[in-house]
Amino acid sequence: MNRITFIAACLLAGLTSHAQTETFKKGSAYTRQDSLRGSITPARAWWNLKHYDLSVSVDLDARSISGKNIVRYEVLESMDVMQIDLQSPMKISQVTQNGKMLEVIDEGYAHFIQLENEQKKGAIKELTIEFEGTPPEAANAPWDGGFSWEKDANGKPFVATSNQGIGASLWWPCKDHGYDEPDEGQIIRINVPAGLTAVGNGRLIDTQTEDNGTKTFAWKVMNPINNYGVNVNVGDYINFSEKYNGEKGELDMDYWVLRENETKARQHFKEAKRTIEAFEHWFGPYPFYEDSYKLVEVPYLGMEHQSSVTYGNKYKNGYNGRGRSEHDFSGTGWGQKWDYIIVHETGHEWFANNVTYKDAADMWIHEGFTAYSESLFTEYHFGKKAGSEYTIGTRRGIANQEPLIGDYDVNKEGSRDMYTKGSNLLHTLRQIVNNEDQWRKTLRGLNKEFYHQTVTTTQVENYISKSVGINLRPFFDQYLRDHRIPTLEYKVEGGMVSYRWADVIDSFTMPVDVLINDQTKRLNPTGEWQQVSGSGIEVDLDYYVNTRKL
């Protein structure tokens, strides 16, 4: 495709994406920048990402960074324009391929590299992108993206990145869309002043002292990795480690913490092994044995950076973010028996880092399954009743004002209910399946079927339906694509209970377990009235539904 044709196609793609999302939009309009960020544009679709070799030098005094990213890719279809993303105020200083400097046409955060060498289908190519600038500072990490420039208790620099949602292109040039991950992994080289340690993803493969006295730490990731999972952490770190005998053999577990916190970390991080044990039971083997498992202390609450889980929960149980102290989202007390950040962010290694959404609209896959992992951790260590109570307790925070699925092709996630509502819809689904072995097999099967892959909600729905042998399309349409919660309406007349589903889509049907005359029965309500003998009805609380007596 020539450049004039390309520009026309790109514009059409942006307009088409905008028109499609308008049908489902709940208020605000989208821009071409949203489409360039959130869609698989023609300048993205023609090449498959193979590997990143990212180098970044951190200037602590100027709070700036500079570096280069060597992008290896496979040509899927011949084209001469490549889209790379980098957000202002960061700048691309130059791009080269085979020793030639290439022209770059900027359109907001999207940068279109004009390739000169033939891009023959099937060829493996590389180009080098040099960049520099002052990345945004995170005002409230990790919820807004950027660099956190802090000091530890001894006055030494303590720096970390976080950029979920807003994107990795906040600080480094990349193909910033969830659908494509580097098949052959990534190298992250971090240059910092002497006396500090830089921690990235994967395994430390090299440390070099440069001529100017600074040190460069090289980290290697062997598996595919999502962009927002790539991180840089700088501090006066000490390291200790242990081995875990897991389902795939010996797992290296490394801990990088500030020097002043070593004693408390050695005690508190015992939680990590218990977490891996529980999740391997429910979800299958830890997905990144080759890259190890790490907890890395950071100056913010924490994030699910792949094989480099960042931690800032104050070495306490519960959730200690946003001014809270040992907070339990469920209000039951179970959430205070474990460290929320270790459990939740480690759960993301299976759902977010192993099974990854292709489009941000499907972020519920990350957050719903991972919020559910909190309940499964609780159940594994404290019993099924405890896990159920935790799940039910989290419902108090659900607003039910918007669907869980967002708008496609514009980098728009769905409702923030995706955490607790996502967890509760999965807990409800477990009751419908009514077969514990099959349910666990399904959860493990998801991580095996979609191992190291990017997926859509439809793929996840279809897999679960096939695995449990139930057509779950009406169920998912109701809980994911409609904001209402099914309501079991009932009335009692003459020794009979009449019941039906209300507040549901037309096609909705779902069995539900109820207590009638001190006996548990499974009803199969529809939108039409049905009857059963009895003097009242009580719905099993494990189902996330409402009830209404008429």
VOMI-901119 format. One line per 8 residues: their letters; for each residue x negated, z negated, y of C-alpha. Coordinates in nm, 3 decimals. Each point is the difference from the previous one (the first is absolute). Layout:
BEGIN
a) X Z Y ~ ...
END
This chain:
BEGIN
mnritfia) 0.000 0.000 0.000 ~ -0.150 0.092 0.342 ~ -0.007 -0.248 0.285 ~ 0.289 0.148 0.195 ~ 0.216 -0.002 -0.313 ~ -0.119 -0.351 -0.076 ~ 0.097 -0.135 0.342 ~ 0.345 0.155 -0.032
acllaglt) 0.043 -0.144 -0.351 ~ -0.114 -0.342 0.115 ~ 0.248 0.002 0.288 ~ 0.280 0.107 -0.235 ~ -0.095 -0.275 -0.245 ~ 0.017 -0.254 0.278 ~ 0.338 0.123 0.123 ~ 0.141 0.017 -0.353
shaqtetf) -0.117 -0.352 -0.074 ~ 0.156 -0.122 0.323 ~ 0.331 0.172 -0.075 ~ 0.015 -0.141 -0.352 ~ -0.058 -0.356 0.111 ~ 0.250 0.028 0.285 ~ 0.280 0.006 -0.259 ~ -0.095 -0.342 -0.132
kkgsaytr) -0.142 -0.161 0.313 ~ 0.132 -0.331 0.116 ~ -0.086 0.023 0.368 ~ -0.330 0.122 0.140 ~ -0.121 0.359 0.019 ~ -0.323 0.120 -0.156 ~ -0.276 0.203 0.160 ~ -0.230 0.273 -0.125
qdslrgsi) -0.273 -0.264 -0.025 ~ 0.219 -0.188 -0.248 ~ 0.028 0.314 -0.211 ~ -0.371 0.076 0.019 ~ -0.073 -0.355 -0.111 ~ 0.272 -0.036 -0.261 ~ 0.042 0.338 -0.168 ~ -0.209 0.215 -0.234
tparawwn) -0.081 0.263 0.258 ~ -0.137 0.345 -0.094 ~ -0.343 -0.117 0.117 ~ 0.013 -0.284 -0.252 ~ 0.170 0.167 -0.293 ~ -0.266 0.262 -0.078 ~ -0.280 -0.243 -0.093 ~ -0.029 -0.286 -0.248
lkhydlsv) -0.205 -0.302 0.097 ~ -0.283 -0.076 -0.245 ~ -0.229 -0.256 0.165 ~ -0.084 -0.178 0.326 ~ -0.352 -0.116 0.094 ~ 0.069 -0.213 0.306 ~ -0.273 -0.153 0.214 ~ 0.081 -0.230 0.290
svdldars) -0.224 -0.195 0.235 ~ 0.152 -0.305 0.169 ~ -0.112 -0.084 0.356 ~ 0.107 -0.361 0.047 ~ -0.087 -0.024 0.370 ~ 0.188 0.315 0.101 ~ 0.272 -0.052 -0.264 ~ -0.042 0.363 -0.089
isgknivr) -0.083 0.198 -0.313 ~ -0.162 0.331 -0.083 ~ -0.064 0.186 -0.320 ~ 0.073 0.298 -0.215 ~ 0.227 0.093 -0.288 ~ -0.106 0.257 -0.258 ~ 0.319 0.148 -0.146 ~ -0.017 0.170 -0.339
yevlesmd) 0.303 0.209 -0.089 ~ 0.135 0.261 -0.238 ~ 0.150 0.321 0.136 ~ 0.351 0.044 -0.139 ~ 0.091 0.303 0.212 ~ -0.221 0.194 0.235 ~ 0.041 -0.102 0.364 ~ -0.230 -0.047 0.297
vmqidlqs) 0.157 -0.295 0.185 ~ -0.025 -0.362 -0.117 ~ 0.187 -0.297 0.148 ~ -0.195 -0.324 0.039 ~ 0.151 -0.302 0.173 ~ -0.166 -0.239 0.245 ~ 0.184 -0.205 0.256 ~ -0.095 -0.047 0.365
pmkisqvt) -0.211 -0.153 0.145 ~ -0.220 0.089 -0.299 ~ -0.155 0.346 0.033 ~ -0.142 0.265 -0.231 ~ -0.341 0.088 0.143 ~ -0.071 0.294 -0.230 ~ 0.088 0.161 -0.331 ~ -0.246 0.202 -0.209
qngkmlev) 0.013 0.197 -0.323 ~ -0.305 0.163 -0.158 ~ -0.202 -0.082 0.310 ~ 0.241 0.171 0.241 ~ 0.185 -0.186 0.273 ~ 0.373 0.071 -0.018 ~ 0.263 0.025 0.272 ~ 0.264 -0.273 0.003
idegyahf) 0.338 0.042 0.170 ~ 0.158 -0.334 0.088 ~ 0.372 -0.064 0.005 ~ 0.051 -0.369 0.060 ~ -0.124 -0.194 -0.299 ~ -0.015 0.315 -0.216 ~ -0.320 0.204 0.017 ~ -0.010 0.354 -0.136
iqleneqk) -0.344 0.104 -0.124 ~ -0.062 0.375 0.019 ~ -0.192 0.085 -0.317 ~ -0.243 0.293 -0.003 ~ -0.120 0.016 -0.361 ~ 0.222 0.162 -0.261 ~ 0.235 -0.250 -0.160 ~ 0.037 0.153 -0.344
kgaikelt) 0.269 -0.141 -0.229 ~ -0.153 -0.241 -0.252 ~ -0.318 -0.059 0.201 ~ -0.132 -0.351 0.069 ~ -0.107 -0.034 0.362 ~ -0.133 -0.266 0.237 ~ 0.002 -0.048 0.373 ~ -0.136 -0.278 0.222
iefegtpp) 0.202 -0.162 0.279 ~ -0.187 -0.212 0.255 ~ 0.199 -0.247 0.208 ~ -0.033 -0.280 0.253 ~ 0.200 -0.219 0.230 ~ 0.153 -0.337 0.072 ~ 0.274 -0.059 -0.259 ~ 0.312 -0.195 0.101
eaanapwd) -0.019 -0.376 -0.034 ~ 0.267 -0.154 -0.219 ~ 0.210 -0.232 0.215 ~ 0.176 -0.152 -0.300 ~ -0.168 0.117 -0.319 ~ 0.100 0.119 -0.251 ~ 0.338 0.096 0.148 ~ -0.152 0.210 0.275
ggfswekd) -0.301 0.204 -0.096 ~ -0.355 -0.010 0.123 ~ -0.322 -0.197 -0.004 ~ -0.001 -0.380 0.014 ~ -0.309 -0.113 0.194 ~ -0.027 -0.375 -0.053 ~ -0.260 -0.274 -0.040 ~ -0.036 -0.246 -0.287
angkpfva) -0.034 -0.377 0.044 ~ -0.374 0.042 0.058 ~ 0.045 0.262 0.270 ~ -0.107 0.293 -0.214 ~ 0.187 0.333 0.007 ~ 0.297 0.026 -0.234 ~ 0.148 0.351 -0.002 ~ 0.259 0.181 -0.215
tsnqgiga) 0.228 0.304 -0.002 ~ 0.369 0.030 -0.086 ~ 0.211 0.312 0.049 ~ 0.298 0.029 -0.233 ~ 0.283 0.200 0.151 ~ -0.185 0.126 0.304 ~ -0.254 0.162 -0.230 ~ -0.368 0.010 -0.089
slwwpckd) -0.053 0.269 0.265 ~ 0.020 -0.286 0.247 ~ -0.377 -0.034 -0.049 ~ -0.137 0.269 -0.234 ~ 0.070 0.375 -0.042 ~ 0.187 0.082 -0.319 ~ 0.294 0.178 -0.158 ~ 0.238 -0.272 0.110
hgydepde) 0.299 0.053 -0.227 ~ 0.094 -0.196 -0.311 ~ 0.050 0.293 -0.234 ~ -0.370 0.084 -0.048 ~ -0.273 -0.243 -0.106 ~ -0.366 0.081 -0.078 ~ -0.002 0.081 -0.372 ~ -0.363 -0.104 -0.035
gqiirinv) 0.013 -0.311 0.213 ~ -0.194 -0.087 0.312 ~ -0.325 -0.144 0.134 ~ 0.016 -0.231 0.305 ~ -0.331 -0.064 0.179 ~ 0.021 -0.272 0.265 ~ -0.286 -0.062 0.245 ~ -0.009 -0.344 0.170
pagltavg) -0.251 -0.219 0.187 ~ -0.251 -0.200 -0.200 ~ 0.123 -0.340 -0.119 ~ 0.349 0.127 -0.080 ~ 0.154 0.142 -0.317 ~ 0.242 0.293 -0.016 ~ 0.255 0.014 -0.281 ~ 0.203 0.306 -0.095
ngrlidtq) 0.197 0.123 -0.299 ~ -0.130 0.036 -0.354 ~ -0.350 -0.109 -0.101 ~ -0.310 -0.058 0.209 ~ -0.245 0.271 -0.110 ~ -0.273 -0.021 0.264 ~ -0.130 -0.207 0.291 ~ -0.255 0.145 0.244
tedngtkt) -0.181 -0.139 0.300 ~ -0.021 0.269 0.267 ~ -0.291 0.065 0.237 ~ 0.186 -0.169 0.286 ~ 0.043 -0.319 -0.203 ~ 0.367 0.050 -0.083 ~ 0.127 0.002 -0.358 ~ 0.216 0.254 -0.178
fawkvmnp) 0.219 -0.106 -0.291 ~ 0.122 0.281 -0.227 ~ 0.316 -0.054 -0.205 ~ 0.128 0.239 -0.266 ~ 0.359 0.050 -0.115 ~ 0.027 0.194 -0.324 ~ 0.380 0.035 -0.008 ~ 0.241 0.178 0.235
innygvnv) 0.075 -0.218 0.303 ~ 0.271 0.016 0.265 ~ -0.121 0.042 0.358 ~ 0.139 -0.323 0.136 ~ -0.165 -0.189 -0.285 ~ -0.348 0.082 0.133 ~ -0.141 -0.291 0.199 ~ -0.304 -0.136 0.184
nvgdyinf) -0.074 -0.373 0.010 ~ -0.298 -0.154 0.180 ~ -0.109 -0.363 0.004 ~ -0.241 -0.269 -0.105 ~ 0.120 0.035 -0.359 ~ -0.118 -0.167 -0.316 ~ 0.095 0.138 -0.339 ~ 0.090 -0.159 -0.331
sekyngek) 0.158 0.158 -0.304 ~ 0.147 -0.052 -0.345 ~ 0.117 0.203 -0.299 ~ 0.353 0.037 -0.130 ~ 0.066 0.108 -0.358 ~ 0.291 0.232 0.062 ~ 0.195 0.270 -0.180 ~ -0.268 0.265 0.060
geldmdyw) -0.295 -0.228 -0.066 ~ -0.216 -0.190 0.246 ~ 0.116 0.014 0.360 ~ -0.248 -0.088 0.275 ~ 0.161 -0.225 0.259 ~ -0.197 -0.038 0.324 ~ 0.067 -0.227 0.296 ~ -0.143 0.052 0.347
vlrenetk) 0.067 -0.294 0.232 ~ -0.144 -0.145 0.320 ~ -0.296 -0.224 -0.065 ~ 0.182 -0.307 0.135 ~ 0.289 0.049 -0.245 ~ -0.190 0.037 -0.326 ~ 0.093 -0.341 -0.142 ~ 0.374 0.031 0.060
arqhfkea) 0.000 0.366 -0.111 ~ -0.163 -0.080 -0.334 ~ 0.285 -0.238 -0.071 ~ 0.292 0.188 0.152 ~ -0.085 0.345 -0.136 ~ 0.060 -0.122 -0.354 ~ 0.347 0.133 0.079 ~ -0.133 0.355 -0.029
krtieafe) -0.051 -0.012 -0.377 ~ 0.348 -0.145 -0.051 ~ 0.139 0.284 0.210 ~ -0.176 0.276 -0.194 ~ 0.114 -0.162 -0.327 ~ 0.365 -0.003 0.105 ~ 0.002 0.355 0.135 ~ -0.182 0.149 -0.297
hwfgpypf) 0.276 -0.153 -0.214 ~ 0.277 0.157 0.205 ~ -0.154 0.321 0.135 ~ -0.280 0.090 -0.240 ~ -0.378 0.006 0.052 ~ -0.144 -0.053 0.346 ~ -0.027 0.361 0.123 ~ -0.355 -0.005 0.138
yedsyklv) -0.235 -0.158 -0.254 ~ -0.267 0.256 0.097 ~ 0.009 -0.117 0.362 ~ 0.032 -0.376 -0.069 ~ 0.236 -0.245 0.170 ~ -0.093 -0.168 0.328 ~ 0.141 -0.256 0.238 ~ -0.156 0.036 0.345
evpylgme) 0.055 -0.255 0.276 ~ 0.118 0.150 0.331 ~ 0.112 -0.134 0.340 ~ 0.363 0.100 -0.056 ~ 0.257 -0.088 -0.269 ~ -0.090 0.262 -0.261 ~ 0.067 0.350 -0.136 ~ 0.005 0.195 -0.328
hqssvtyg) -0.318 0.203 0.053 ~ -0.074 0.157 -0.339 ~ -0.252 -0.198 -0.209 ~ -0.075 -0.191 0.321 ~ 0.301 -0.226 0.059 ~ -0.045 -0.165 0.338 ~ 0.082 -0.367 0.038 ~ 0.070 -0.229 0.296
nkykngyn) 0.261 -0.246 -0.126 ~ -0.205 -0.311 0.093 ~ -0.069 -0.097 -0.362 ~ 0.346 -0.146 -0.035 ~ 0.300 0.066 -0.221 ~ 0.310 0.168 0.141 ~ -0.004 0.238 0.294 ~ -0.197 -0.109 0.305
grgrsehd) 0.049 0.289 0.240 ~ 0.159 0.018 0.344 ~ -0.035 -0.372 0.070 ~ 0.158 -0.105 -0.328 ~ -0.153 -0.264 -0.222 ~ 0.039 0.032 -0.377 ~ 0.324 0.193 0.046 ~ 0.213 0.091 -0.302
fsgtgwgq) 0.212 0.310 0.057 ~ 0.244 -0.105 -0.271 ~ 0.065 -0.350 0.133 ~ -0.010 -0.127 -0.359 ~ -0.345 -0.156 -0.005 ~ -0.131 0.241 -0.263 ~ -0.180 0.205 0.264 ~ -0.207 -0.303 0.098
kwdyiivh) -0.153 -0.024 -0.346 ~ -0.218 0.309 0.050 ~ -0.185 0.186 0.273 ~ 0.227 0.272 0.137 ~ -0.278 0.231 0.115 ~ -0.196 -0.010 -0.325 ~ 0.313 0.066 -0.205 ~ 0.177 0.254 0.221
etghewfa) -0.301 0.205 0.106 ~ -0.138 0.004 -0.355 ~ 0.339 0.122 -0.122 ~ -0.053 0.302 0.224 ~ -0.290 0.109 -0.219 ~ 0.268 0.120 -0.243 ~ 0.268 0.107 0.248 ~ -0.158 0.162 0.310
nnvtykda) -0.352 0.063 -0.125 ~ 0.066 0.118 -0.356 ~ 0.354 0.135 0.044 ~ -0.002 0.127 0.360 ~ 0.279 0.156 0.205 ~ -0.043 0.362 0.108 ~ 0.202 -0.054 0.315 ~ 0.033 -0.314 0.211
admwiheg) 0.379 0.031 -0.032 ~ -0.046 -0.134 -0.354 ~ -0.196 -0.309 0.102 ~ 0.252 -0.216 -0.185 ~ -0.189 0.099 -0.318 ~ -0.298 -0.193 0.134 ~ 0.176 -0.296 0.151 ~ 0.305 -0.037 -0.225
ftaysesl) -0.194 -0.004 -0.326 ~ -0.269 -0.222 0.150 ~ 0.249 -0.251 0.138 ~ 0.150 0.000 -0.349 ~ -0.347 -0.072 -0.139 ~ 0.016 -0.337 0.180 ~ 0.302 -0.089 -0.214 ~ -0.168 0.125 -0.316
fteyhfgk) -0.312 -0.204 0.077 ~ 0.222 -0.305 0.046 ~ 0.180 0.069 -0.325 ~ -0.321 0.054 -0.194 ~ -0.150 -0.333 0.106 ~ 0.308 -0.218 0.058 ~ 0.275 0.147 -0.216 ~ 0.284 0.249 0.025
kagseyti) 0.231 -0.235 0.187 ~ -0.264 -0.053 0.268 ~ -0.052 0.373 0.046 ~ 0.373 0.058 0.029 ~ 0.043 -0.279 0.253 ~ -0.283 0.140 0.209 ~ 0.156 0.348 0.004 ~ 0.347 -0.125 0.089
gtrrgian) -0.143 -0.223 0.271 ~ -0.160 0.292 0.182 ~ 0.341 0.162 0.063 ~ 0.057 -0.214 0.306 ~ -0.232 0.224 0.199 ~ 0.173 0.331 -0.078 ~ 0.177 0.165 0.294 ~ 0.164 0.300 -0.178
qepligdy) 0.022 0.207 0.317 ~ -0.191 0.313 -0.105 ~ -0.086 0.175 -0.328 ~ -0.327 -0.082 -0.174 ~ -0.109 0.365 0.001 ~ -0.122 0.136 0.331 ~ -0.014 0.353 0.139 ~ -0.222 0.252 -0.174
dvnkegsr) -0.279 0.211 0.151 ~ -0.037 -0.208 0.319 ~ -0.192 -0.308 -0.123 ~ 0.312 -0.215 0.031 ~ 0.048 -0.295 -0.236 ~ 0.339 -0.150 -0.083 ~ 0.151 -0.340 0.071 ~ -0.222 -0.308 0.001
dmytkgsn) 0.238 -0.127 -0.267 ~ -0.217 0.206 -0.237 ~ -0.182 -0.319 -0.103 ~ 0.271 -0.246 -0.099 ~ 0.283 0.247 -0.056 ~ -0.235 0.214 -0.206 ~ -0.088 -0.304 -0.210 ~ 0.365 -0.093 -0.045
llhtlrqi) 0.111 0.349 -0.099 ~ -0.270 -0.002 -0.271 ~ 0.109 -0.346 -0.115 ~ 0.359 0.127 -0.013 ~ -0.111 0.304 -0.196 ~ -0.167 -0.229 -0.251 ~ 0.339 -0.163 -0.066 ~ 0.164 0.340 -0.047
vnnedqwr) -0.264 0.105 -0.252 ~ 0.057 -0.328 -0.184 ~ -0.301 0.052 -0.224 ~ -0.311 -0.198 0.091 ~ -0.241 0.198 -0.215 ~ 0.127 0.330 0.139 ~ -0.019 -0.127 0.357 ~ -0.363 -0.107 -0.036
ktlrglnk) -0.078 0.328 -0.179 ~ 0.153 0.187 0.295 ~ -0.208 -0.184 0.260 ~ -0.316 0.060 -0.198 ~ 0.107 0.359 -0.065 ~ 0.027 0.075 0.371 ~ -0.366 -0.091 0.046 ~ -0.100 0.207 -0.301
efyhqtvt) 0.217 0.305 0.075 ~ -0.107 0.015 0.366 ~ -0.354 -0.136 -0.045 ~ -0.203 0.075 0.315 ~ 0.272 0.232 0.127 ~ 0.210 0.046 0.310 ~ 0.375 0.002 -0.065 ~ 0.345 0.039 0.150
ttqvenyi) 0.297 -0.231 -0.030 ~ 0.173 0.264 -0.213 ~ -0.284 -0.004 -0.252 ~ 0.018 -0.378 -0.025 ~ 0.380 0.006 -0.037 ~ -0.011 0.263 -0.270 ~ -0.270 -0.179 -0.196 ~ 0.189 -0.331 0.002
sksvginl) 0.328 0.167 -0.097 ~ -0.165 0.179 -0.291 ~ -0.190 -0.309 -0.112 ~ 0.305 -0.226 -0.015 ~ 0.243 0.271 -0.115 ~ 0.245 -0.045 0.289 ~ 0.103 0.241 0.276 ~ -0.104 -0.208 0.299
rpffdqyl) 0.054 0.260 0.273 ~ 0.315 -0.171 0.140 ~ -0.184 -0.335 -0.005 ~ -0.301 0.131 0.192 ~ 0.216 0.197 0.242 ~ 0.186 -0.320 0.084 ~ -0.294 -0.238 0.034 ~ -0.255 0.241 0.150
rdhriptl) 0.198 0.254 0.200 ~ 0.293 -0.210 0.122 ~ -0.041 -0.323 0.195 ~ 0.304 -0.177 -0.151 ~ -0.008 -0.244 -0.288 ~ 0.263 0.055 -0.273 ~ 0.286 -0.246 0.026 ~ 0.200 -0.104 -0.305
eykveggm) 0.352 -0.041 0.131 ~ 0.241 -0.195 -0.218 ~ 0.342 -0.162 0.003 ~ 0.170 -0.237 -0.241 ~ 0.365 0.049 -0.094 ~ 0.197 -0.134 -0.295 ~ -0.299 -0.088 -0.216 ~ -0.170 0.333 0.062
vsyrwadv) -0.304 0.082 0.214 ~ -0.001 0.341 0.168 ~ -0.339 0.127 0.118 ~ -0.173 0.304 0.148 ~ -0.311 0.101 0.196 ~ 0.035 0.028 0.377 ~ -0.250 0.088 0.277 ~ -0.156 0.262 -0.227
idsftmpv) -0.063 0.373 -0.013 ~ 0.263 0.208 -0.179 ~ -0.199 0.048 -0.320 ~ -0.112 -0.361 -0.034 ~ 0.037 -0.177 -0.331 ~ -0.194 -0.299 -0.131 ~ 0.059 -0.262 -0.269 ~ -0.005 -0.362 0.106
dvlindqt) -0.006 -0.327 -0.192 ~ 0.265 -0.250 0.104 ~ 0.130 -0.338 -0.107 ~ 0.372 0.000 -0.086 ~ 0.166 -0.303 -0.157 ~ -0.344 -0.151 -0.073 ~ -0.104 0.311 -0.191 ~ -0.255 0.262 0.103
krlnptge) 0.135 0.355 -0.005 ~ -0.152 0.329 0.100 ~ 0.243 0.201 0.211 ~ -0.033 0.365 0.095 ~ 0.178 0.024 0.335 ~ 0.059 0.325 0.186 ~ 0.175 0.070 0.327 ~ 0.335 -0.024 -0.179
wqqvsgsg) 0.177 -0.324 -0.088 ~ -0.049 -0.135 -0.352 ~ 0.128 -0.320 -0.159 ~ -0.119 -0.274 -0.231 ~ 0.178 -0.320 -0.100 ~ -0.119 -0.310 0.183 ~ 0.057 -0.241 0.284 ~ -0.309 0.082 0.207
ievdldyy) -0.331 0.182 0.003 ~ -0.357 -0.099 0.082 ~ -0.277 0.263 0.024 ~ -0.341 -0.069 -0.151 ~ -0.233 -0.073 0.294 ~ -0.274 0.215 -0.150 ~ 0.200 0.301 0.122 ~ -0.051 0.081 0.366
vntrkl) 0.365 0.062 0.089 ~ 0.265 -0.157 0.220 ~ 0.335 -0.133 -0.119 ~ 0.331 -0.005 0.185 ~ 0.317 -0.168 -0.116 ~ 0.313 0.168 0.131
END
